[in-house]
Amino acid sequence: MPVYAVKDVIDLDTKAPPHLQRISILDIKLTSDCVHRSVKGKVVQKGPVVSCKQRDCLLKAVIQEEDPKKSSASQHASINVIFFGTLAKDFSRSVSQGDMVLLAGFTISKSPTEQTDRLHPCHLEMSGPDACLCVCSSTVSSSSGSSAVCAEHRNIYVPLNELKPRRIVNVYGVVTFFKQPFPTKGTDYCSTLKITDQSNAKVGCTIFSERLEDHPKIFRIGDVIRLHRVKTQMFNGSMTLLTSLGWSTVTFDGMLDSPVEPRTSSRTFHFDEADKRVVEALRQWASSQSLLASEPTVPLSSVQPKMYFDLTCQLLAKACMDSRCMLLKVWDGTKCEHPLINVTVAPDALEGEPTNSQDRENLTANILVYDNHVEVARTLKPGMFLRLYNLHAVPQRAPGQPHDVPCHLGFHLHGGTSYGRGLCSIPSDNPDLLTLKRVLESQAEKLASEKEVNDGTLLEVWYTPPEAIDGVGSKDIFTGLTCGHTLQQRSLAHVKRCTPPAFHHVCAQVKSYKPQNLYQCLKLFCPQCTTIKEVPDDEFIAQVFQEALRGSCQPCSEHWAVTSSVDSIQLDRAITMHVSCDMVLENTQSQLLFLQGVTLDETCVISAAHKNVVPVRSEERRMRLLDLSAPFLFCERKRYYGCKQCSQSSFVEPEVSGVEVWDEHNVAKALGVQLMQYVLLLKFELEDETGTVEALLWEDAERFFHASSADIAASQEMQDKVQTIMDRLQPPGSSMAERPWLELCLIAYTVEEDGRTQVCYQITNTETREDLWARP
C-alpha cells in the first residue's frame, strides 16, 4: 500500500528515503522538477471519493505549508492535491483532516480553480506506482486551546472571531437570521443565514445544494447549527462562510432543557458527548443574551390587519389554484378577532378533509402561497405541522361592501425571500409543538361535541344542478369545461359580489375582445422573471442582423468548431458556417449550425434545410450571439427568443455530448439562454343578463384554441384557425342575440397596483367545442 503511517511528525523527515529533497509549497511552479522531490504539509481539507470516467475514482484534498509564518504570509501556502484510483481510496481510509502528510511521486499541473478558491496556481496529482505518502495522525500532537476538539473524530472547531479568509473550517453557532432554501437560476437551491457564538462575532453563511433535504433544518432564531468543511471569504468587508467540497451540516433545537437531538439527512454524521457539551454551552449563552424569542410565532387570535408575522399551524387541506398559487387551509386552534376569508373550491379539487366545522367557527386560515413557495407547498400533506415566515394579513373588502362592515382577513405568502419569507414542515415531535397540540386537541373535542347533523346541507350546495340562464338552455354551448369542478353556475353579477380568490362557473357571451388584430395577441413570456414583451416584426429583426453585419467581418475562431464558408449573393460578403467538432459526422437535420455574416432572409432560407440554426457575430474573433431582441434560434419556420435579463451575459461553449434530441429547450440550455415562451393574451368583455365582466385569456389559451402558441406564431393555417374561432365567438357585424353562449370557468384573484388592490378575472379550464366551430 503506498500510504505509510508514522507515530511522530519528526518521523516524516527522519524515516523518509534519503534521496528525497523537500520543496516548500510556496516554491512550487509549473516548471519545477518533480523527480526525487517531496512536499510536506497539513491536511486542511479532505473531500469524498468520487467516481470519474477517465480514472475510476478520485479524491481532492488541500494541504497547507507546515510553517505557520509562511502559511499566514501568503495565500499560495495552501495547494490542491488530486489523488487517483487506489491511492484515493487509501487516502480516504487512512488520512483525516488535521493530519500531517509527506507526498512524493507527484506531478505538477495548472490549477483550474485558482480564481475561485484563491489557492496555489498549481495543483499536485498523485497517481501511478511512484506516488506514495506518509501520514502522521493529528491525535498524537493535538494542542490545547480555545477551539473545541473531538479526539476520536479529530474535528477542530474555530471560534467565529478567529476566522481568517480562504480557509476550510468547522464551526458551531447560534442562528440569528435565516431564509428557507429557494431555487437559484442553476440546478441548486440556496439558503442563507447569520450565526454568532460566545465571541459575539456575527458571520453570514450561504449554502448551495441540489437537494433540499441537505440544507440545514432551521425552524426558529436561536437554533444551534454545526457546519463542517465550509470555506471562509471576505465579502463587502465582512466574513462569510460558503459551502465547499464535502461540506455537511447538523442543527439542534435552541431551547434550554430540550433534548439534544441532531437534525440532518446524513446517516454518517459523527456526534458525541463533546459535541453535546458544545451545544448545551451555546444554548445557555444564547439564553443569557436573549437571542431566543419566548414566543417564536404569533397565534391567529393575535393577528391584526396588514400585519407581517410567523405562524405555526397544522395543515387541514390544500388545493391548487393555478400554476403559481396554492391554497393552504390551516388552523392553530385559536380564533381570530377579525372575520376570515373562506376561499371556496370544489370538493374534488381539495386534498384533505372538508373544513366546514372550522370555517363556521372562524378557525380556518386560508393562506394563498405564491410563486417560488409553490414547489414546497405541493410536497405538503394534510395533517402536517407547518411554520410560515413573514406571512401577510391582508384586509379584503368585497366589491360594493359598505365601509361600516368589517373587512375580512386573507393571508398571503408573497413570492420572494425578503425578511426570511418562506415555509417548511416541522416534525411532529418538535418541542415547539407541545402547546399547539394541546390547543388543537381541546378545540377538536369541542367541535366534535357541537357537530350538527345538518352538515349535509352544506354539501348539497356543491351538487345543486346549475340554473339555466333564460333562453340559454335550448341553444348550443360553444365551449366546454375541463376542470371537473361541481360548482353551481352563477351570474356575472354574483361573481362580482364574491370576495376573491375563488373559482366560478358562468355562462356568458362575448361582447368584445382586444386586440382585434390577432397577430398582436402573441407575446413572449419569460417563466424565470415573468417578463412579457411583444414579438418583434421582421423589419426590426432585419435591422439587428444588419447591425451585426456592420461589425467585425473576421470569421470566428473557436477550438471546438469546424468552420467553412460560402459566397453570399452580395459579392463583398461571405457566409461563415460553424459546426461543433462532435457533430460533424451527424445528419444535417440534427446538427447545431452557427451562421455568421448572414441577413434575416438568408437565415430563413438556410433554416428551411437545417433544423437548428443559430445566427452569431464575431467580436475579436470570438463567437457571440446576436442581440437577444432577435431570435437566437431558427427551427425551420419557427423562431425562438431568449430573455435578456435572465440569459448569460457572455457566449458559452455549447455542451453537445449526451444530447439525443436537439429541440429548442436543449439548444437554449447549451447556449446559456433563458428560453422565452410564446403565449396568447386576449381580454374578453363577457356579458349575461345581469352585467359584464372583463376577463383575460392567456394561461389556458392553448387549451381554449386547441393549438400551441409556438405553432400559431409559425403557421398561417393555425392563425386562420384562431381567427375562425374568434369569428364564431363574435361574428362580424352581429348583434348580441346572434352570438353564441360560452360556458366558462373563471378564477377571481387580486393584484396590487400603485398601492391599490384590484380584482381581476381569468378564463381557465375551458376549451372550444371543435364539433361546433369547425362547422361551415
N, C-alpha and C positions, 0 to 999 in steps of 0.2 A: 504494500500500500504506500503511495507517495506522500502520506501525511504522517509526520513523526511528532510525538509528544515529549516534551521535556518538563522537568519539575520546577525549574527556576529560570527567570529571564536571562540570567548570565549564561546559562547553558545554550541559549540561542546563538551566542557568539563562540563559546569555547568548544562546543561539540559540532559546530558547522564544519564541513570539509575545508581544509586549509587553502585550497586553490580558489575558493570563492572570495571575491573582493566586494565589499559592501559599497553601495551607492546610495546617496541621500535622495529622497523623493523629490526635493527641490531641484536636484541636478539632472533629473531625467529629461531627455529630449528625444525627438524622433530619430536623431542621428546617433544616439548613444549606443555603445557596444553592449549587447546583452550577454555575450559569452562569458562564462565564469563570473557573472555578477549576481549579487543578491540584494534584496530590499527588505528592510525591517520596519515594522510599524504596528500600530494598534488598530484592531478592527472596530470601527466606529459605526458601521452599518453592515448588516447582513440580510440579503434578500432571500426569497424562497427559490427552490429548484423549479425551473420552468422548462417545458419541452420546446424544441425548435426543430424545424425540418432539416436544417443543414447538419447539425452535430448532436443529435439525440437529445441532449439537455444542456442547460447552462445555469449558472448562478452568478449574480452580481454582488460584489461587496465593495466597501470603501475602507481603505486603511489610511492612517494618519501618521505623519512623522513622529517618531518617538520622543524627540527633543521638544519639550514644552515651549521653549523660547522660539524655536524655529516654526512650530506649528501655529503659534499665535501671531507671528510676524508676517505670514503670507497665506493667502487663500490656496496657493498651489502646494501646500504641505499635505493635502489630502488627495488621494488618487483612486480612481475606479479600477477594480480588478475583476476580470471576467474569467470564471472557471468553467471548463467544458467537460462533458462526458462523465466518466467515473470520478474524476477529481472533484467535480461539482458536488456529486453525492457524498463523497468522503468529507469534503469541507463542511457540508451541511450537517453531517452527523458529529464531527469532531471539534468544530470551532464555534464559539459563541461570541456575541458582541462583547467587547471589552478585553478579549484575549490579545496577547502579543504574538505576532507571526513573523517568520523569516521566509521569504519567497525566493526561489531560484528556478532557472529554466524557463523564464518568461520571454515574451516578445512584446515590443512596444508599438502601439498604433495611435493614430489621432483620435481623440475622444469626440464622438458626435454630440455629446450632451454638455459641452463646455459652456455654452451660452446660457443654459438653463440651470445647471447645478452649480456653476461658478467654481468648479473644482479644477484640478490639474488639466492642462490642454491635451495631455496624452492619457491613455489607459493601458494597463498591462493585461495580456492574455495568457492564461495558464492552460496549456493543453499538450498532449503528446507524452512520450516516455521520459523526456528530460525534465519535465516540470515536477517540482516537489516543493513541500513546505514543512516547516517545523512550527509547532504551536506550544505556547505556554499559557495555561489556564489562568484567568484573572483572579480566581479564588485564592491562589497562592499568596498574592501580594496586594489584596484589596485594602485600600487605605480608609481610615475613618474620616468622617466629615459630616457636613450638614445634609448631604444627599442621602436619601433612603436607599439601602442596598438589600437585595434579596439574594442570600447566599447560595441557595440551590439553583435558582434560575439566572442569577448574575445580571439582573436588570438594574441599572442605575438611574435614579430619578433626579432631575435637575430642578432646583427651585426656580420659579419664574423670573426672579430678579437677577439670576445668574446666566440667563440665556445669552448666547452670542450668535451672530449671524453665520449662516452657511454651516450649520451643524445638524447632525441627525441625533435626536434626543428622545427621551421618555419623560413624561411629565404627569403630575396629578394637579387637579384644580377644581375650584367651585364655579359653577356656571352662573354668570351674572346677566347674560343675554343669549338668546338662541333663535334661530329660524329653522322651521321644519324643512326637510330636503325638497328641492324644487328642480325641475329638469333644466339642463343647460341647452345651448344650441347644438352640442355634440351628443354623444351617447351617455354621458354621465349625469348623475344627479349631484347637486351641490347643497351642502348645509353649512351655515356659518354660526359661530358662537364666540362669546368672550368669556374668559376664565380669569380667576385670581387665586391666590393662596396666601399663606401666612406672611409672605413678604410684602403683601399689598400691591405687588406689580399686577397690571392688567394686560392680558395678551389676547389678541384676536386669533381665531382658528378658522381655516377654510378647508372643508373636507369634500373630496370628489370620489365618487364610486358609482359604477354602473348599476349596482344592486342596492335597492332601498334598504333591505334588511341589514346591510353592512354599516349604515350610518348610525351614529350614537342615538340611543333611545332616551332622549331627554324629555321629561314631562313638565318640569317646572324650574324656575330660577331657584338656585340653591342646591340642585343635584350635583353630585360629585362625579367627575369624569377622569378616566385614566387613558392616556394616549401613548402608544408605543411607535417608535420609528417615524417620527414626524420631523419635517425639515424647518429650520428657523431661517427667517429672512426679514430684512427691514423693508417696510412699506409705508411711505409717507411719514417717515421718521419714527414709526412705531414697530415694535417687534411683532411678528406674525408667524403662526405655525401653519404649515401646509402638509398634506399627506404626501408620502413618498413611497418608494418600493417596499412592500411588506408591512405597511402600517396596520395598526389594529386599535380598537377602542373598546372600553368597558365602562358602563355607567352604573351609578348607585343612587338610591334614594337619599336625599339630603336631610331627611328628618332625624332628629335625635331619637335614639332608642328604637328606631325601626330596624328590622332585620337587614344585615349587610349581605344583600343578595345581588350578585352581578347581573346586569342586563347586557346580553351580547348574543349575536347569531353564531359566533365561533364555537366550535366544540373542542378546541385545543388550547384555549387560553389558560394561563397559569395564575392562580390566586391562592395565597397562603395567609398565615397569621400576621406576617409583617405587613402585607397589603391591607389586611383588615384594620390594623392599628393606624395606618396612614389615613384610611377613610374615616375612621372614628375621630381622629385628631382634626381633620378638616371639617367634619360636621360640628364638632364642639367650637372650633374657631368661627365658623360661619354663623353659628347661633349667637355668639357673643358680638358679632359685627352686624346683626340684624339683616343678613343677606337673604334669609329665608322668610318669605311673607307668611304671616299666620294663616291667611286665607288666600290661597293661590288663585281662586276663581270667584266669580260673582254669581249668586243664585238668581233664578228668574224673578223671584219675589222682590229683588232689589234693583232690577233693571229700570232705567229711565230712558225716555225718548232721546235719540241722537247720541246715545252712549256707545263707546267702544269698550269691550270687556272680554274677559276669558270665561268660558263656560265649560263645566264638567257635567256630563249628562249621559243618558242611555238612549240608544237609537231604537225607536219603535218601528219605523218603516221608512222606506225611501222610494223615489220614483225619478226616472229620467225625464226632464222637461224638454231638453234638446241637446245638441252635441256639446254645448258649452255651459250647461246648467243642470244641476242635480238638486232635487228636493230631499231634505232630511227632516223627518218628523221625530223630535226628541222630547224628553222631559227630564226634570230633575226632582220631581215630587213637590215643588213649591209653586204657588200660584202668583202669576204676575199681576201687579196692581192695575195694569192697563189692558184693555181688550186686545187679544192676539188675532192676527190674520189666520184664517183657515184656508190653505191652498187646496182647492178641490181637484182631485184627479180620479180617473176611473179605477174601480177596484182591481181590474185585471192589469193595470199599469203600476200598481202599488206592490212592492216587495215587503212583506211583513204583515202583521195583523192590523185590521182596521183600528183607528184611534178614536172612535166615536165617543167613548166614555170620557177620555181625557179631554177631547175637544170641548165637550159641553161644560166641563169644569174649568176651562181656561188654563189647562195644564200643558197643552201641547204647543211647543215652539216649532213653527215651520221655518226651516232655515234653507235659504237658497245659496248653493255653493257654485261659484263661477270659475271659469277659465282653468288655470293651472291646478286648482284644487280638485277638479272633477275626477282626475285619474285616481287619486286616493279615495274619494267618496265612492267610486264604483267598487272598490275592494271591500267596503264595509258590509257587515251582515247585521240584520236586526237582532237586538239583544246585546250588542257590543257596547262597551263604555267608551265614551269619546271625550276628548278635550279639544275645544276650538279656541284659537287665539286671535285676538283683535276682531271679534265679531261685532257687527254694526247693528244697533237697534234703530230701524228706520220707521218713523211715523208715516203712515199712508192714509190718505183720505180718498174715498170713492168719488168719482166724478159726480158733482151736484150735491154732495153731502153737506149739510149745514155746518157752519163753523162752530156752533154751540154743541155739536155732537163730538165726543172724544175720538181722536184718531186711533186707528188700530196699529199695533206694532208688528212689523215684519222684521226678520233677521237675515242679514246678507253677509256672507263671507266673500268679500270682493276679491278679484284677481290680484296677483302680485304677492310680494313677500314683505312689504314695508311693515315696520313695527312688529316683526315676528309673525305676521299673519299666516295662518295655516291650520291644519287639523291632524289629529292622529288618534289611533285607538289605544286604550290603556288596558293592560292585563287586569283581569277581574280580581286578582289577589293583591293589587297595589294598595298600600296602606291609606292612600288618599281617598279611597272609595268606601271606607267603612261607614262614614257618616251618611254618604249618599245612599248606600244600600239600605240602611235603616229607614231613611225617609221614604224611599221608593216602596219598600215592603209595607210600611204603615199606610201609605196612600193607596197601594194596590188592594189591601184588605178593605179599606173604606169604600173604594169604588165597587168592589165585589158585593159588599153588603147592600149598596144602594142601587145596584143594577136593576133596571126595569125591564119587564117583558116586552114592552113596545119598541125595543131597539129595532125590531124588524121593519117598522115603518120608515126608518132612515134608509134601509136598503132598497125599499120599494122605489125610491127616487131614481136609483141607478137604472132600474129596469122598466120604468114607465115608457111605453111606446111614444116616439116623437109625435108632437102635434103637427098636423099638416097645415101649412100656411094656405090661406084661402086661394083657391084657383091653382095650386101647385100640384096637388095630388094626382091630377089626371094627365099631367104633362111629363115628357121625358126629362130626366135629370141628366145634365151634360157631364157631370163629374161623379166620381165615387170616392169613398173614404178607404184608406189603407191602415188606419191606426188600430182598429178593433175596439175602440172605446165604446162603452154602452151609455154614453151621456145623452140626456134629453136634449132634443133640438130646441134652440132658443131664438128669440127675435133679436135683431141688432140693437134695439133699444134696451133690452135686458142685458145684453153683453156690455154695453157702455155703462150700465149702472153697477156692474160687478167690480169688486176690488181685485186687481191683478196681484200675483200671476195666477192664471187659470187657463184651462182648455175649454173651448166651446164648440158645439156643433151648430151650424146655422145653414139656412137655405136663402140664397140671395141671387141678385142679378148684377151684371157688370154695368155700372152707369158710365164709367170712363176708365181709361188707363193711360199711364205715362211710362216711358216715352212712346209717342205714336210711331216713330221710326224705329223698327225693331233692331236695326244694327246698333243703335245706341243702348240697347238693353244689355249687350255683352260687356262685362267688366273683367278686370284682372284682380284677383284676391290673393293676398299672402296669408297662409294659415299661421305663420310664425308671429308676425306683428299686426295682423288683421287689417293691413292697409288695403284699400280698394282704389283702383285707378282705371282710367279709360284705356281702351285698346287703341293704340296709335294707328293712324291711317298710313297707306302706302307712301304718300308724299313725304310724311315726316320720317318714316323708316329709310326711304331712299336718301334723304339728307344725311342721316347718320352714316350710311355706307359711303357717301361721297366724302364726308369729313375724314373717314378712315383712309380713303384713297389719297387724300392730300397730305397724309402723314408720311412716315418713312417708307420708302419704296424697297428697302433692302429686305430680302426674304428672311423669315425667322430661322434661327439655327438652334435646334433643340436636340440633345443627345438621345432622347427617347423616340424620335420620329424619323421616318423616311420621307424625303422631300422630292417632289417633282414639279415641273411647271409646263404650262401650255400658253400659247399666244392668245391674247384676247382679240375680239373683233376690232377693238381700238389698238392700232399698231404700236402705240407708245407704252403699252402696258402688258404685263404678263400675269397670268393667274397662277399662284403657287398653291400646291396641294400638299398637305402633311398627313401621314397616317402613322399611328403607333407601330413600332417595330414588332410588337407582339401580335399585330392584326394584319400584317402584310399578306399572309397567305390565305386569309379568310375571304369569303364571298363578299363582293362589294355591298350587298344588301345589309350585311352585319357589321361592316366597318364603321368606325367613327372617323369621318373625314373633316379635316380642318382646312378651310379655304381662306387664302389671303389675297388681297388685291382684286376683289370682285364687287360688282354692283348688285343691287337688290334683284334686278331682272335676271342676271347671270346665276345668282344663288338659287332662284326659283327653278330655273331650267335644270341645273345640276342636281338639285334635291329631288327632282322627279325620277332620277335614275339611282339615287343613293338614299337610303332610308334615314341616315343621321348625318346632317351637315351642320358644322359649327363655323360661322364666319369669325375670323380673327384678324388682328392687325399686328404690326411689328413695332416694337419700342426698344431701341438699342439692340436690335436683332433677337430680342426675347419675345415670345408669343404672349399676346394679351387678347382678352375678349373685347368685342366692341362695347360701346356704352350700352348698359342694360335697358335703356329706353327702347332699343331694338330687340328683336328675338335673338336669343343666344343659340337656338336650335331650330333647324328646319327638318321636318319629317314628312317628306312628300308634300302634300298640300297643307299640312298642319304646321303651325308656328308656336313656339313656346318661349315664355318670358321669365326673367329672373327678377327677384326683388333687390333693388339697390341697397336697401337698408340692412337686409339680413344675409346677403351673399358675402363671400370672402372678398376682401378688397384687392387682392392680387391673384393672378392666374396660378393655378397649381398643376403639377404634372398629373395627368389623369391616370388613375389606377384601373387598368383594364383586365388584370388577371382575375380569374374566378367568376367573371360575369357571363352568364349564359345568354341572357336576352338583353339587348340594348334598347330599352324604352326611355321615355323622357325622364322618368324618375332616376334610373341608374346613370344616365348621362349627367343630369344635374348634380347628383352626388359625387360623381367622379371629378367634376369641374369645380366643386365647391360653391355651387349656385343654389340659392333657395328658390325652388320652383314655384311660380305663381299659378294659380288655378283660374281657368275660365269659369265665370259664374254669370247667370242671368239675373237681372234685378229689374223688377217691374213694380209699380204702385197701382193698385186697383182701388177704385171708389165703388164699394158694394152698396146695394140698396135693396131693402124689402119694404113692406107696408108700414113699418114702424120708424124707419130712419135710415141713415147712411153711416158707413164706417170706411175709413181708409186703411188698407192692409197691404203689406209688402209680400211679394213672392220672390224668394231668392234661395234660401237653403234647400227647399224641396222643389225648386223649379224644374230640375231634370226629371224628377218623378212625375210632375204635373204634365210636362210635354212629351214624355216617353223618348227623350233624346238627351245625350250628354252635351254639355256646353262646348267642349272641345270640338265635337262633330259639327255642331251648329256653326261654330266660327269658321270651319274649313269647307263645309259642304253647302252648295246652293240648294240642294234637294232638302236638307234639314231646315234651312232657313225658310223655304217655301212651306214646309210642314208647319212650322211655328206660326207663320203668317196665316195659314188656313185655319188653324185653331183659333187665333185671335179674331179672325173674321167671323167665325161661328159664334164666339162669345159676344161680340159687338158688331153685327153686320153693318156695313157702311150705309148710312142714311136711315137706319132703323129706329123705331120708337121703342120705349121700354117694354111695351106689350108684346113686341115681336122677338125679344131677346130671351135666350134660354135661362132656366134656373140652374143654379150650381149648388150642390151640397158640399159644404166646406168645413174643414176643421181649422179653427182659429186658435192661436195662442196669444194671450194678452200678457204684456210684460211692461216694465217701467225702465226708462233711461234717464240719466242725469245730464242736463244740458244747460249751461250757464247758470248753475245753481238751482234750476227748476226741475221738478220731476214731471216727466211726460209719459202718458200711457200710449203704448204702441201695440199694433196687431200684426201678426204674420200668418200667412196661409201655410199650413203644414199638413202632412199625411193625406194629401189629396192628389188624385190623378184624373185626367180627362178620359172619358169612355171612348175608346178607339172605334167602337161599332157605330157611334153617333157622328163623331167629327169626320170620319172617313166617308160618310155618305155623300153622293154627288148633290 
